[in-house]
């Protein structure tokens, strides 16, 4: 006859082996699962953050890397500025003196019908995060004339005038005049006349007078207004405005 003790011994001997080796393998499996889940969470968080940043830069504020000397001394090569994309979203339009980023397709550059859309998409995403230079069609310039303005250059002192009012431009690169090439233009409604602050190093509306559109940039091509300088830290802060055009009167309208 079996004794209770013998039953107990047989019951224990029928249980699966849970010795040190089995427990070690189980611990390693749990650790691998936890690690995989942790990486998935990190990756998912990174993707979500990137998407949120792309959406923010697409609709609110976009970093923009300054690629050339055309806006010196206001902006320098390598500066990273923040473009306010809401500045002209609710009925407001660019004003004389604003520094803006715009798409120069059709005004400053011809449309590239053979461009690779995937390459453009990837580069555009990197540029919108401030990680790459802007596309060849993106420009940063200062608004000098708005719709209806007559812009003439230059007088005996090398200054331009807008609507018969002489404009002193304190933001010009030291030693530059308003323009080495004379011009006399009237800006069509819904368009802008753009110029760089470093006039002797800037390819702007003046260089496209003989092109279709006459160098005028449609208002709808403006991406936003440069409101802040984010890098380098020593110069970070709001971009100062200018009162250079304060005495200019819009034909049939107000000053400014």
VOPAGU-2260 file (C-alpha; in pm, 1 decimal, decimal comma):
REM VOPAGU-2260
SITE   aa  ch    i         X         Y         Z
SITE  UNK   A    0       0,0       0,0       0,0
SITE  UNK   A    1     123,5     341,2     -89,8
SITE  UNK   A    2     182,0     577,0     191,4
SITE  UNK   A    3      95,4     949,8     173,4
SITE  UNK   A    4     463,1    1023,0     160,3
SITE  UNK   A    5     507,4     808,8    -150,1
SITE  UNK   A    6     217,3     984,6    -326,4
SITE  UNK   A    7     375,1    1316,1    -255,0
SITE  UNK   A    8     709,0    1206,2    -395,2
SITE  UNK   A    9     551,0    1073,3    -717,0
SITE  UNK   A   10     352,3    1395,3    -764,6
SITE  UNK   A   11     663,9    1607,1    -738,2
SITE  UNK   A   12     859,4    1387,6    -976,2
SITE  UNK   A   13     587,3    1421,9   -1245,2
SITE  UNK   A   14     621,0    1807,0   -1255,1
SITE  UNK   A   15     821,9    1960,9   -1545,8
SITE  UNK   A   16    1182,8    2050,2   -1482,2
SITE  UNK   A   17    1212,2    2411,3   -1362,4
SITE  UNK   A   18    1575,0    2397,6   -1271,1
SITE  UNK   A   19    1828,1    2680,1   -1300,9
SITE  UNK   A   20    1877,9    2628,9   -1679,1
SITE  UNK   A   21    1507,3    2651,3   -1760,8
SITE  UNK   A   22    1460,3    2958,1   -1541,8
SITE  UNK   A   23    1757,7    3124,2   -1713,3
SITE  UNK   A   24    1614,0    3061,3   -2060,2
SITE  UNK   A   25    1275,9    3197,1   -1951,5
SITE  UNK   A   26    1439,8    3512,3   -1812,0
SITE  UNK   A   27    1630,9    3568,6   -2135,5
SITE  UNK   A   28    1311,6    3529,3   -2340,3
SITE  UNK   A   29    1127,0    3781,0   -2123,6
SITE  UNK   A   30    1419,3    4021,8   -2150,2
SITE  UNK   A   31    1421,6    3994,7   -2532,2
SITE  UNK   A   32    1046,9    4058,1   -2547,7
SITE  UNK   A   33    1077,9    4356,4   -2313,9
SITE  UNK   A   34    1366,9    4492,2   -2520,6
SITE  UNK   A   35    1172,6    4452,6   -2846,1
SITE  UNK   A   36     870,5    4626,4   -2698,5
SITE  UNK   A   37    1091,8    4904,1   -2564,9
SITE  UNK   A   38    1250,9    4963,6   -2908,8
SITE  UNK   A   39     908,3    4964,5   -3068,7
SITE  UNK   A   40     792,7    5228,2   -2824,4
SITE  UNK   A   41    1103,9    5437,3   -2887,9
SITE  UNK   A   42    1068,7    5402,1   -3265,1
SITE  UNK   A   43     698,1    5477,2   -3252,7
SITE  UNK   A   44     762,9    5783,8   -3038,7
SITE  UNK   A   45    1034,1    5905,5   -3276,8
SITE  UNK   A   46     806,5    5861,4   -3579,1
SITE  UNK   A   47     519,3    6040,9   -3405,3
SITE  UNK   A   48     749,1    6326,9   -3301,4
SITE  UNK   A   49     886,4    6360,0   -3655,2
SITE  UNK   A   50     538,6    6365,4   -3806,6
SITE  UNK   A   51     425,3    6626,2   -3553,7
SITE  UNK   A   52     732,5    6838,9   -3628,3
SITE  UNK   A   53     674,3    6811,6   -4003,5
SITE  UNK   A   54     312,8    6916,5   -3962,7
SITE  UNK   A   55     416,3    7205,7   -3739,5
SITE  UNK   A   56     679,4    7322,3   -3990,9
SITE  UNK   A   57     433,5    7282,4   -4278,8
SITE  UNK   A   58     161,1    7497,8   -4127,7
SITE  UNK   A   59     300,0    7710,2   -3842,9
SITE  UNK   A   60     675,0    7775,6   -3820,7
SITE  UNK   A   61     940,9    7637,6   -4055,0
SITE  UNK   A   62    1318,1    7640,4   -3999,7
SITE  UNK   A   63    1509,9    7774,4   -4299,7
SITE  UNK   A   64    1884,4    7747,4   -4357,8
SITE  UNK   A   65    2042,5    8056,3   -4517,6
SITE  UNK   A   66    2253,2    7929,5   -4810,8
SITE  UNK   A   67    2406,7    8247,9   -4955,5
SITE  UNK   A   68    2536,7    8598,7   -4883,3
SITE  UNK   A   69    2251,5    8775,3   -5063,0
SITE  UNK   A   70    2088,2    8898,8   -4740,1
SITE  UNK   A   71    2399,2    9017,3   -4555,5
SITE  UNK   A   72    2434,6    9177,4   -4309,5
SITE  UNK   A   73    2079,6    9096,1   -4194,0
SITE  UNK   A   74    2125,3    8721,5   -4249,7
SITE  UNK   A   75    2450,5    8532,3   -4292,4
SITE  UNK   A   76    2547,8    8203,2   -4453,8
SITE  UNK   A   77    2463,6    7917,5   -4216,3
SITE  UNK   A   78    2206,6    8112,6   -4015,8
SITE  UNK   A   79    1893,8    7921,3   -3927,6
SITE  UNK   A   80    1584,1    8136,1   -3925,9
SITE  UNK   A   81    1226,5    8058,5   -3831,2
SITE  UNK   A   82     964,9    8142,1   -4090,6
SITE  UNK   A   83     622,4    8244,0   -3961,8
SITE  UNK   A   84     381,3    8067,0   -4198,1
SITE  UNK   A   85      76,3    8216,9   -4028,8
SITE  UNK   A   86     184,9    8575,9   -4097,8
SITE  UNK   A   87     -15,3    8598,8   -4421,6
SITE  UNK   A   88    -274,1    8326,6   -4362,9
SITE  UNK   A   89    -570,9    8532,9   -4246,4
SITE  UNK   A   90    -603,1    8809,2   -4502,4
SITE  UNK   A   91    -277,7    8992,8   -4425,4
SITE  UNK   A   92     -33,1    9046,5   -4711,1
SITE  UNK   A   93     341,5    9109,5   -4726,3
SITE  UNK   A   94     444,9    9469,3   -4656,5
SITE  UNK   A   95     737,4    9672,3   -4782,0
SITE  UNK   A   96    1041,6    9591,0   -4572,1
SITE  UNK   A   97     930,2    9238,5   -4475,1
SITE  UNK   A   98    1192,4    8966,5   -4512,3
SITE  UNK   A   99    1016,1    8667,0   -4662,0
SITE  UNK   A  100    1080,1    8317,4   -4794,5
SITE  UNK   A  101     909,7    8235,7   -5122,3
SITE  UNK   A  102     893,6    7978,6   -5399,8
SITE  UNK   A  103    1058,0    8132,6   -5705,2
SITE  UNK   A  104     918,6    7879,5   -5952,3
SITE  UNK   A  105     792,9    8068,6   -6255,1
SITE  UNK   A  106     950,3    8398,9   -6147,6
SITE  UNK   A  107    1312,1    8341,8   -6045,4
SITE  UNK   A  108    1354,8    7989,3   -6186,6
SITE  UNK   A  109    1184,4    7783,4   -6453,1
SITE  UNK   A  110     971,1    7490,3   -6352,2
SITE  UNK   A  111    1166,6    7163,3   -6375,6
SITE  UNK   A  112     926,7    6916,4   -6534,0
SITE  UNK   A  113    1185,4    6635,0   -6518,2
SITE  UNK   A  114    1249,3    6659,7   -6145,2
SITE  UNK   A  115    1226,2    6336,4   -5945,3
SITE  UNK   A  116     923,0    6378,7   -5716,7
SITE  UNK   A  117    1051,0    6128,9   -5456,2
SITE  UNK   A  118    1388,8    6301,0   -5429,7
SITE  UNK   A  119    1213,5    6635,1   -5402,9
SITE  UNK   A  120     986,3    6501,1   -5127,4
SITE  UNK   A  121    1275,9    6366,6   -4919,7
SITE  UNK   A  122    1482,4    6681,6   -4963,7
SITE  UNK   A  123    1180,7    6898,3   -4887,2
SITE  UNK   A  124    1118,2    6710,6   -4562,3
SITE  UNK   A  125    1482,1    6752,7   -4456,1
SITE  UNK   A  126    1479,7    7121,2   -4551,7
SITE  UNK   A  127    1155,7    7180,6   -4361,8
SITE  UNK   A  128    1329,1    7053,9   -4046,7
SITE  UNK   A  129    1629,6    7278,2   -4108,4
SITE  UNK   A  130    1855,3    6976,2   -4172,0
SITE  UNK   A  131    1934,3    7055,1   -4535,9
SITE  UNK   A  132    1977,5    7356,5   -4758,0
SITE  UNK   A  133    1652,0    7483,6   -4909,2
SITE  UNK   A  134    1545,8    7370,4   -5253,4
SITE  UNK   A  135    1683,7    7558,1   -5553,2
SITE  UNK   A  136    1340,4    7713,9   -5596,0
SITE  UNK   A  137    1327,6    7862,5   -5243,2
SITE  UNK   A  138    1454,9    8216,5   -5186,0
SITE  UNK   A  139    1477,7    8464,7   -4900,9
SITE  UNK   A  140    1457,9    8834,3   -4995,0
SITE  UNK   A  141    1319,5    9165,2   -4874,9
SITE  UNK   A  142     992,4    9303,6   -5009,1
SITE  UNK   A  143    1070,2    9641,5   -5170,0
SITE  UNK   A  144     756,7    9693,9   -5377,8
SITE  UNK   A  145     397,4    9571,1   -5345,2
SITE  UNK   A  146     110,5    9577,3   -5592,0
SITE  UNK   A  147      63,4    9920,1   -5750,7
SITE  UNK   A  148     403,6   10058,0   -5644,6
SITE  UNK   A  149     636,9   10232,0   -5883,4
SITE  UNK   A  150     995,9   10150,1   -5787,7
SITE  UNK   A  151    1273,0   10356,5   -5949,6
SITE  UNK   A  152    1649,3   10339,5   -5910,8
SITE  UNK   A  153    1869,4   10521,4   -5869,2
SITE  UNK   A  154    1913,9   10886,6   -5775,9
SITE  UNK   A  155    2247,8   11072,9   -5768,1
SITE  UNK   A  156    2321,4   10927,0   -5424,4
SITE  UNK   A  157    2247,3   10569,3   -5531,0
SITE  UNK   A  158    1908,6   10547,0   -5357,6
SITE  UNK   A  159    1583,2   10405,7   -5488,3
SITE  UNK   A  160    1240,0   10562,1   -5461,3
SITE  UNK   A  161     897,9   10408,0   -5415,8
SITE  UNK   A  162     599,3   10608,6   -5536,9
SITE  UNK   A  163     821,8   10916,0   -5570,7
SITE  UNK   A  164     945,6   10890,5   -5210,5
SITE  UNK   A  165    1321,4   10842,9   -5168,6
SITE  UNK   A  166    1401,2   10548,3   -4942,7
SITE  UNK   A  167    1709,2   10531,9   -4719,8
SITE  UNK   A  168    1785,9   10164,6   -4659,6
SITE  UNK   A  169    1989,7   10118,0   -4339,0
SITE  UNK   A  170    1993,8    9739,2   -4379,8
SITE  UNK   A  171    2207,2    9747,3   -4699,0
SITE  UNK   A  172    2546,3    9582,3   -4696,3
SITE  UNK   A  173    2813,7    9846,1   -4614,5
SITE  UNK   A  174    2941,7   10006,1   -4934,2
SITE  UNK   A  175    2648,8    9891,6   -5149,3
SITE  UNK   A  176    2415,2   10127,8   -5330,2
SITE  UNK   A  177    2051,7   10042,7   -5390,3
SITE  UNK   A  178    2142,1    9897,2   -5731,4
SITE  UNK   A  179    2421,1    9917,8   -5984,6
SITE  UNK   A  180    2173,7    9864,5   -6267,1
SITE  UNK   A  181    1902,3   10131,4   -6312,7
SITE  UNK   A  182    1538,1   10029,0   -6338,8
SITE  UNK   A  183    1192,9   10182,9   -6342,2
SITE  UNK   A  184     907,8    9937,2   -6284,6
SITE  UNK   A  185     546,4    9925,3   -6170,4
SITE  UNK   A  186     449,3    9623,4   -5961,1
SITE  UNK   A  187     129,1    9452,3   -6081,6
SITE  UNK   A  188    -153,5    9385,0   -5838,4
SITE  UNK   A  189    -103,1    9059,3   -5649,8
SITE  UNK   A  190     274,1    9063,1   -5703,5
SITE  UNK   A  191     590,5    9170,1   -5519,5
SITE  UNK   A  192     926,2    9323,2   -5615,2
SITE  UNK   A  193    1200,5    9142,9   -5419,8
SITE  UNK   A  194    1559,7    9249,1   -5349,6
SITE  UNK   A  195    1843,5    9119,1   -5132,7
SITE  UNK   A  196    2017,1    9337,0   -4874,0
SITE  UNK   A  197    2360,1    9262,9   -5020,7
SITE  UNK   A  198    2268,6    9418,2   -5353,6
SITE  UNK   A  199    2603,8    9353,1   -5523,3
SITE  UNK   A  200    2578,9    8980,1   -5438,7
SITE  UNK   A  201    2205,9    8923,0   -5477,3
SITE  UNK   A  202    2027,8    8775,4   -5776,5
SITE  UNK   A  203    1676,9    8907,0   -5732,4
SITE  UNK   A  204    1389,3    9071,7   -5920,5
SITE  UNK   A  205    1635,7    9296,3   -6108,0
SITE  UNK   A  206    1794,8    8994,7   -6277,6
SITE  UNK   A  207    1463,0    8875,9   -6420,2
SITE  UNK   A  208    1328,8    9195,7   -6572,9
SITE  UNK   A  209    1350,3    9041,8   -6919,6
SITE  UNK   A  210    1198,9    8708,8   -6815,3
SITE  UNK   A  211     831,3    8616,6   -6829,9
SITE  UNK   A  212     671,1    8792,5   -6535,3
SITE  UNK   A  213     940,4    9060,6   -6524,9
SITE  UNK   A  214    1090,4    8940,6   -6197,9
SITE  UNK   A  215     763,3    8985,7   -6009,7
SITE  UNK   A  216     679,4    8724,4   -5745,4
SITE  UNK   A  217     311,5    8633,8   -5700,7
SITE  UNK   A  218     192,3    8689,4   -5344,6
SITE  UNK   A  219      57,7    8333,9   -5329,9
SITE  UNK   A  220     412,7    8204,1   -5375,9
SITE  UNK   A  221     522,6    8352,3   -5042,5
SITE  UNK   A  222     588,6    8080,4   -4784,9
SITE  UNK   A  223     602,7    8309,2   -4483,1
SITE  UNK   A  224     777,3    8593,2   -4306,4
SITE  UNK   A  225    1115,6    8558,5   -4136,9
SITE  UNK   A  226    1038,4    8663,6   -3780,7
SITE  UNK   A  227    1311,4    8498,0   -3573,7
SITE  UNK   A  228    1677,3    8408,0   -3593,1
SITE  UNK   A  229    1733,8    8075,6   -3418,7
SITE  UNK   A  230    2103,2    8015,5   -3484,7
SITE  UNK   A  231    2377,0    8102,7   -3396,2
SITE  UNK   A  232    2290,3    8152,4   -3028,3
SITE  UNK   A  233    2484,9    8478,8   -3007,1
SITE  UNK   A  234    2243,0    8643,3   -3250,9
SITE  UNK   A  235    1926,9    8448,5   -3171,2
SITE  UNK   A  236    1609,4    8646,9   -3126,2
SITE  UNK   A  237    1344,0    8838,5   -3314,8
SITE  UNK   A  238    1439,0    8981,1   -3652,4
SITE  UNK   A  239    1424,2    9357,6   -3628,5
SITE  UNK   A  240    1182,3    9537,0   -3856,9
SITE  UNK   A  241    1261,6    9848,8   -4055,3
SITE  UNK   A  242    1101,7   10190,1   -4077,0
SITE  UNK   A  243    1264,0   10262,4   -4412,7
SITE  UNK   A  244     930,6   10261,9   -4595,6
SITE  UNK   A  245     732,4   10452,1   -4334,0
SITE  UNK   A  246     696,4   10759,3   -4555,3
SITE  UNK   A  247     584,9   10571,6   -4865,2
SITE  UNK   A  248     219,6   10610,0   -4955,7
SITE  UNK   A  249      38,4   10339,6   -5147,2
SITE  UNK   A  250    -124,3   10489,9   -5456,9
SITE  UNK   A  251    -471,9   10584,8   -5343,3
SITE  UNK   A  252    -403,0   10446,3   -4994,8
SITE  UNK   A  253    -220,4   10497,8   -4666,3
SITE  UNK   A  254     142,5   10528,3   -4567,9
SITE  UNK   A  255     362,8   10227,1   -4499,0
